[in-house]
Amino acid sequence: MRTEERSGKQVLFPKGRIDAENAQKFYDEVSEAVAGREPKAFELNLEELEYISSAGLRSLLRLKKEGWDIAITEASSAVYEIFSVTGFTEMFSIRKAYRKMSVDGCKRLGSGFFGAVYRYNEDTIVKVYNIPDCIPIIENEQKRAKVALLNGIPTAIAYDVVRVGDRYGAVFELLEAKSFNDITIEHPEKADEMIRRFVDFMKYIHTIEIEPGSLPSAKDMYLENLELAKRFFSDAQYRTIRSYLEQFPEDHHVVHGDLHMKNVMLVNDEPMLIDMDSLCLGHPLFDLAGIYAVYISFTEVDPTNCLRFWGVPEDVCIGRCKKILRAYFNGISDEVYQKIEKKIILTATVRMLCLIAMSGREGDLEGRIVKRGQEVVSKLLEEIDGLYFTIE
């Protein structure tokens, strides 16, 4: 039985069969492999296990009674059936093996903080996550997508989880779908129309109110992430930013969390929202700040990203963002809009610094993002009056 260390977790890989003849040996090997670990937890990966008998099951019960938290993964259909019939699925965290899929040669549709999305065939896309222990993230996205769909938000729900090399992916059905961003690239003459439709769809999303507790709070997540990014601010700046976030009103309207023109697809001429892992409830400014962050804040430190990620030059990328934000506030004066824009920029900057803190990366690009963020925060904290705005 081989063992591996993955993301700080001990993973054990038994092979072949566990039956009456070797159940004691299995127990002894597991006990030796995990001896002295704190917390008392490990993963049992069964991708190479063909069969487990009642003697093997009793070995697992012994380990559980000794206080071990055992996550059982990659169980074949036959092995999972044994667990299910004996009631072990109610006592242990057990996951079936996932079918394998390759995205070699598939068109990459886009990428984000958690992974990349590929067009697998005409009616299927696959979101491949870039972190090993992502199953809880996939399951979380499925739950949030279901909440969205039940509340009138058109979206796609992952119908399968697959193995893609040493990573995992979620499979979605999207027939002949294209993102708003791709349409503007293929048909530049439609850019203004797509921006208008994007803004209308965004406003529709922000009108949907959901029962508190159905989704996480965007405000709470920002405050939690701010603690991770605390080192980027002076003590006075940290206290001011925290006060700024705390004074956002409690709001139970839907916020996507990563809303931009790559995350809205056109399916049968109707918009559909994808990438639901960040769906939450809160003030619409959190979505508007996200838009500013991905279109402008990131561009300020890496202008080449515009062509790589968005497929358009820097000036087009920045101009598109400004059109989206101004269209969202159509009808208000420039003077009022400029005050709102400062709040959007501050929140976007805090978001960027929080993402850097969450990623744990410390390269040249991350250093430039932090430096630029600190400059923006120092300037804006002196200019902002009032801590939030109300949308009628």
C-alpha positions in Angstrom: 0.0 0.0 0.0 1.6 3.2 -1.2 1.1 6.6 0.5 1.3 10.2 -0.6 1.1 13.6 1.0 -1.4 15.9 -0.8 -2.1 19.4 0.4 -1.0 18.4 3.9 -3.2 15.3 4.0 -2.0 11.7 4.2 -3.4 9.7 1.3 -3.2 5.9 1.4 -3.7 3.7 -1.7 -4.5 0.0 -1.0 -4.3 -2.3 -4.0 -6.0 -5.5 -5.0 -8.3 -7.1 -2.4 -8.9 -6.7 1.4 -10.3 -9.9 2.8 -10.1 -12.3 5.8 -6.6 -13.3 4.9 -5.0 -9.8 4.9 -7.5 -7.6 6.8 -5.2 -7.6 9.9 -2.2 -6.7 7.7 -4.2 -3.9 6.1 -5.1 -2.6 9.6 -1.5 -2.8 10.8 -0.1 -1.0 7.7 -2.7 1.8 7.9 -2.0 2.2 11.6 1.7 2.4 11.0 1.3 4.9 8.1 -0.8 7.4 10.0 0.7 6.9 13.5 1.2 10.2 15.4 -0.7 12.4 12.9 -2.6 15.4 14.2 -5.4 15.9 13.5 -6.3 12.2 13.3 -7.5 12.2 9.7 -6.4 10.7 6.4 -7.8 9.8 3.0 -8.2 6.2 1.7 -8.0 6.3 -2.1 -9.5 3.1 -3.5 -8.8 3.6 -7.2 -6.7 0.4 -7.2 -8.9 -1.7 -4.8 -11.0 -4.5 -6.4 -12.8 -5.9 -3.5 -13.3 -5.5 0.3 -14.8 -8.2 2.5 -16.6 -7.9 5.9 -13.2 -8.5 7.6 -11.9 -5.4 5.7 -15.0 -3.4 6.8 -14.4 -4.4 10.4 -10.8 -3.0 10.1 -12.2 0.3 9.0 -14.6 0.3 11.9 -11.7 -0.3 14.3 -9.9 2.7 12.9 -13.0 4.8 13.2 -13.6 3.8 16.8 -10.0 4.8 17.6 -10.9 8.3 16.5 -9.7 8.4 13.0 -11.6 10.6 10.5 -11.4 8.6 7.3 -12.3 10.1 3.9 -12.8 7.3 1.4 -12.4 8.3 -2.3 -12.3 6.8 -5.8 -14.3 3.7 -4.9 -15.3 1.6 -7.9 -19.0 0.9 -8.5 -18.5 -2.6 -7.2 -16.7 -1.5 -4.0 -19.1 1.4 -3.5 -22.0 -1.0 -3.7 -20.5 -3.0 -0.8 -20.3 0.1 1.3 -23.8 1.1 0.4 -25.4 -2.3 1.1 -23.7 -2.5 4.5 -24.6 1.0 5.5 -21.0 2.3 5.5 -22.0 5.2 3.3 -24.0 6.6 6.3 -21.0 6.2 8.6 -18.1 7.4 6.4 -17.5 10.1 3.8 -17.3 7.9 0.7 -17.0 9.1 -2.9 -17.3 7.0 -6.1 -14.5 6.9 -8.7 -15.0 9.5 -11.4 -14.9 8.7 -15.1 -11.7 10.0 -16.8 -11.7 12.7 -19.5 -9.0 14.4 -21.5 -9.1 18.0 -22.7 -6.1 17.7 -24.9 -6.8 19.5 -28.1 -10.0 21.1 -26.7 -10.5 24.8 -27.2 -9.8 26.8 -24.0 -12.7 29.2 -23.5 -11.4 31.0 -20.5 -9.7 30.8 -17.1 -10.2 32.2 -13.6 -9.0 31.9 -10.1 -10.0 28.3 -9.6 -9.4 26.8 -13.1 -10.0 26.9 -16.8 -13.0 26.1 -19.0 -12.8 24.0 -22.2 -15.1 23.3 -25.1 -15.2 19.4 -25.1 -17.6 19.0 -28.0 -20.5 20.8 -29.6 -22.8 20.5 -26.6 -20.4 20.0 -23.7 -18.0 22.2 -21.7 -15.7 21.1 -18.9 -14.4 23.3 -16.1 -11.1 21.9 -14.9 -10.0 23.0 -11.4 -6.4 23.9 -10.7 -6.3 22.7 -7.1 -6.2 19.0 -6.1 -8.8 19.0 -3.3 -11.6 20.7 -5.3 -14.5 18.3 -5.0 -16.1 20.4 -2.2 -15.8 23.4 -4.4 -17.5 21.6 -7.3 -20.3 20.4 -5.0 -20.6 23.9 -3.6 -21.0 25.3 -7.1 -23.7 22.7 -7.9 -25.6 23.7 -4.8 -25.4 27.4 -5.6 -26.4 26.8 -9.2 -29.5 24.9 -8.1 -30.5 27.8 -5.8 -30.0 30.2 -8.7 -32.1 28.1 -11.1 -34.9 27.7 -8.6 -35.0 31.5 -8.2 -35.4 32.3 -11.9 -31.7 32.8 -12.8 -30.9 31.0 -16.1 -27.8 28.9 -15.5 -26.2 25.5 -16.2 -25.8 22.9 -13.5 -22.9 20.5 -13.7 -24.3 17.0 -14.4 -21.1 15.1 -13.9 -17.7 15.2 -12.1 -14.7 13.8 -14.0 -11.0 13.1 -13.6 -8.8 15.1 -15.9 -5.3 13.8 -15.4 -4.5 14.4 -11.8 -7.2 17.1 -11.4 -11.0 17.1 -11.4 -13.5 18.8 -13.7 -17.2 19.6 -13.8 -19.1 18.8 -17.0 -21.9 21.1 -18.3 -24.2 21.0 -21.2 -24.2 24.2 -23.2 -25.6 23.8 -26.7 -24.0 26.2 -29.3 -23.4 28.7 -26.5 -21.0 31.6 -26.9 -20.0 34.2 -24.3 -20.8 37.8 -24.7 -17.1 38.5 -24.9 -16.6 36.0 -27.8 -19.5 37.6 -29.7 -18.0 41.1 -29.4 -14.7 39.7 -30.8 -16.3 37.9 -33.7 -18.7 40.8 -34.4 -17.2 44.1 -33.2 -20.1 45.9 -34.7 -22.3 44.2 -32.0 -20.2 45.4 -29.1 -22.4 48.2 -28.0 -25.5 46.0 -28.3 -23.9 43.2 -26.2 -22.8 45.7 -23.6 -26.4 46.9 -23.3 -27.7 43.4 -23.0 -25.1 42.5 -20.5 -26.0 45.5 -18.3 -29.7 44.7 -18.6 -29.0 41.1 -17.5 -26.8 42.2 -14.7 -29.5 44.5 -13.4 -32.1 41.7 -13.6 -29.8 39.5 -11.5 -29.5 42.2 -8.9 -33.3 42.5 -8.6 -33.7 38.9 -7.4 -34.1 38.6 -3.7 -33.5 35.3 -2.0 -34.2 34.0 1.5 -31.3 34.9 3.9 -29.0 32.0 4.5 -29.7 30.4 1.1 -26.4 31.8 -0.1 -23.3 33.2 1.6 -23.1 37.0 2.3 -20.7 38.9 0.0 -20.1 41.4 2.8 -19.1 38.7 5.2 -16.8 37.1 2.6 -15.0 40.4 2.0 -14.6 41.0 5.7 -13.2 37.4 6.1 -10.8 37.8 3.2 -9.7 41.3 4.5 -8.2 39.5 7.5 -5.9 37.6 5.1 -4.9 40.8 3.3 -4.4 42.8 6.5 -0.6 42.9 6.1 -0.9 45.0 2.9 -2.4 48.0 4.8 -1.3 50.2 7.6 -3.3 49.8 10.9 -5.2 53.0 10.2 -6.0 51.9 6.6 -7.2 48.5 7.8 -9.5 50.0 10.3 -11.0 52.4 7.8 -11.5 49.7 5.1 -13.1 47.4 7.6 -15.4 50.2 8.8 -16.2 50.9 5.1 -17.2 47.3 4.5 -19.1 46.9 7.7 -21.3 49.8 6.9 -22.7 48.2 3.7 -26.4 47.6 4.3 -27.6 44.0 4.8 -28.8 43.0 1.3 -30.4 39.8 0.2 -30.3 40.3 -3.5 -28.2 38.0 -5.7 -24.6 38.9 -6.5 -22.6 36.7 -8.8 -19.2 37.5 -7.4 -17.3 37.2 -10.7 -19.6 38.9 -13.2 -18.1 39.8 -16.6 -18.8 39.2 -20.2 -17.0 35.8 -20.3 -19.3 34.5 -17.6 -22.6 35.3 -19.5 -23.3 33.0 -22.4 -25.9 33.5 -25.1 -27.9 30.3 -25.6 -30.8 30.4 -28.1 -30.5 34.2 -28.0 -31.0 34.2 -24.2 -28.4 35.1 -21.6 -27.2 32.4 -19.2 -25.0 32.8 -16.2 -22.1 30.4 -15.6 -19.3 30.0 -13.1 -21.5 29.9 -10.0 -18.9 29.1 -7.3 -18.9 32.7 -6.0 -22.7 33.3 -6.1 -23.8 35.1 -2.9 -26.1 37.7 -1.5 -25.2 41.4 -1.1 -25.1 44.9 -2.4 -24.6 45.2 -6.2 -21.5 47.2 -5.7 -19.6 44.0 -5.1 -20.4 42.8 -8.6 -19.5 46.2 -10.1 -16.2 46.2 -8.2 -15.5 42.8 -9.6 -16.0 44.1 -13.1 -13.6 47.0 -12.5 -11.0 44.6 -11.0 -10.9 42.2 -14.0 -11.1 44.8 -16.7 -9.1 47.8 -15.3 -7.3 47.0 -12.0 -5.5 44.0 -13.5 -4.8 45.8 -16.8 -3.1 48.6 -14.9 -0.3 46.2 -13.8 -0.4 43.8 -16.8 -1.6 45.5 -20.0 -0.7 42.4 -22.1 -3.5 40.5 -20.3 -6.1 42.2 -22.4 -5.2 40.4 -25.5 -4.4 37.1 -23.7 -7.6 36.9 -21.7 -10.1 39.2 -23.3 -8.9 39.0 -26.9 -8.9 42.8 -27.3 -6.3 45.6 -27.0 -5.9 47.5 -23.7 -7.8 50.6 -24.8 -10.8 48.5 -25.9 -10.7 46.5 -22.6 -10.7 49.6 -20.4 -13.3 51.4 -22.6 -15.6 48.4 -22.4 -15.5 48.4 -18.6 -16.2 52.2 -18.5 -19.2 51.7 -20.8 -20.6 48.9 -18.7 -20.4 50.8 -15.4 -21.7 54.1 -16.9 -24.6 52.2 -18.6 -25.5 50.6 -15.2 -26.1 54.1 -13.8 -27.8 55.5 -16.8 -29.8 58.6 -15.9 -27.7 59.9 -13.0 -25.5 62.9 -13.2 -21.8 62.7 -13.9 -21.1 64.3 -10.5 -23.0 61.6 -8.6 -21.5 58.9 -10.8 -18.0 60.0 -10.1 -18.6 59.6 -6.4 -20.0 56.1 -6.9 -17.0 55.2 -9.2 -14.6 56.0 -6.4 -16.4 53.5 -4.1 -16.3 50.9 -7.0 -12.5 51.4 -7.5 -11.8 51.2 -3.7 -13.8 48.0 -3.4 -12.2 46.5 -6.6 -8.7 47.3 -5.2 -9.5 45.6 -1.9 -10.8 42.6 -3.8 -7.5 42.4 -5.8 -5.4 42.5 -2.7 -7.6 39.9 -1.0 -7.2 37.6 -4.0 -3.4 37.9 -3.8 -3.5 37.1 -0.1 -5.7 34.1 -0.7 -3.5 32.7 -3.5 -0.3 32.8 -1.4 1.7 33.7 -4.5 4.6 36.2 -4.3 5.9 36.6 -7.8 6.7 39.8 -9.7 3.2 40.3 -11.0 1.7 39.8 -7.5 4.2 42.4 -6.1 3.2 44.9 -8.7 -0.5 44.3 -7.9 0.1 44.9 -4.2 2.2 48.1 -4.9 -0.5 49.5 -7.2 -3.2 48.5 -4.8 -1.6 50.3 -1.9 -1.2 53.4 -4.0 -4.9 53.4 -4.9 -6.0 52.8 -1.4 -3.9 55.6 0.1 -5.4 58.0 -2.4 -9.0 57.0 -2.3 -9.4 56.7 1.5 -8.8 60.5 1.6 -11.4 61.2 -1.1 -14.4 59.0 -0.3 -17.3 60.5 1.6 -20.2 58.2 2.5 -19.8 54.5 2.5 -22.3 53.1 0.1 -24.9 54.0 -2.4 -28.5 53.0 -3.0 -29.9 51.8 -6.3 -33.5 52.7 -6.9 
